[in-house]
Amino acid sequence: MNLLNKQKIESNRIEFKKGWNPVTTYHSICAFANDIDNIGGGYILIGVEESAGVAVRPVKGIPIEQLDKIQREIVNFNNLIDPFYSPRLSVEEVDGVHILVVWVPSGYNRPYAVPKDITAKHKQYSFYIRYGTSSIEA
């Protein structure tokens, strides 16, 4: 996987997620889509643990039986981004396990807002931007 081979450290364009956490993942999707620095968005690698910003190898991966469920949830959560935005998804095999790559190009209809807790019953929207290696509330 080129993203792990060329960019082994977390950066303003790459974020590693040990597992599927829709709340923090959607803060990052919103921040990359808003692309305040106009650097082309970013990538979120789900199933890749990091230590001090460096990808831990071999990667942890996502159990294959969870991949379809996660992708269906992503499709549903995309409808909560305002205005609508849909990142690109790719399942990749790395170190003998599967990871989910979420490619988030800069959005055309910026700025984007997303619920602070995308899983909450009552949604409170906020804007997120990328600041260094962090996705922060604008």
N, C-alpha and C positions, 0 to 999 in steps of 0.2 A: 504494500500500500504506500504510494508515493508520499502522501501527507505525513505519515509517520517516519518514513526514511529521510525525507528532505527537511522536515520541520519537527524535530523531536521535542521541542519545548513549546509550551503554551505561549501564545502571543496575542496581539490585538486582532489577528485573523483566524486563530485556531483555538478551540476550547475543548478540553478533554472532560468527559463525564464518566465516572465509574459505572453508573447505572442509570436507568430511566427515572428521572425526576421531572415531571411536566412543569412544575412551577419554575424552577431555575432554568430549565431548558428554554421555556418560552420567554423569559426575560432576555436570554441571549439571542434567541431568534429575532425578537423585536429590536434589540440593539444592533445586530448585524444588518437587518433590513433597513434600519434608519441610517446606517453608515454615515455618521456625522463627519468623518474624516475623508469621505469619498475614496476609500481604498479598495472597493469592490466587494464589500460584505465579508463573509467568513464561513468557517466550517466548524461544526460541532461533531465530535467523535464520541458516540455513546458506546460504552463498553471498554473504554480506555481509562485506566486509573492514572493519576499523576502524583508525583512526589516532588515538591519544590518546583512545580511548573514543568517537570520533565515526564514524558510518557514512561510508565512502568512496562517493561517487556519481560516475559511475554504478556500480551494484553489479556485482561480478564474475560472480555467478550460478553455476549448476551446469550442466554440459553435459546436455542433455536425455536423452542415451543413458545417463546414470548415475542418473537419478532413480528409476527402477523398482528398480534394484539396491540403492540406499541404503534405500529404503522397505522392501524385503524384509529387509535386514539389521536394520533397526530392529525389525521384528516379531519376529525371532528373539532379538535382544538384550533385548527387553522381558521375555522369559521368565526372564532371569537376575536381574531385580530382585526383592528379597525384602522383604516379600511382593510378589506380582505387581502391576505397575503398567504402564499403557499410556497414554502421552501421545497427544494428537491431532495429526495431520499434515495439512498443507495445502501444495500446490504453488501458488505465486503467480508471476505475471509482473510484473517490475519492471524499468524501464529497458530493456525489450526482451529480457530474459533471464529464466530461471526460478530461483527460490530455493525452499528448503524451510523452511516455518515449522513449528516444533515447539511446540505450545501445551501447557504443563505445569501444569494446575490443581493446587491443593493436594490431596494424597492423603487418602483417607478412612481408610486403614489405617497411618498413620504410627507409628513411623519406618520409613523405607526404607533398605535397604543395597544396594550394587551392587559388583561386583568392582572392585578398584583398576585392573586392566587387563582390561576386558571381553573382549578378544580372546585373552588368555592361556589356555593349556591348563589350568593349575592356577589356580583362582580363589581369591583372598583378598579377602573382603568387608570393606567399610568403609561408614560413614555419612558423608554429605556435607551441608553446609548452605551457605546463601548468606550471605556476609559482605561487605557493600557490593556491589561489582561482581565479586566473586570467588566461585567455588565451592570451598570448602575442606573438608578432612577434619575431621569433628567430633571 
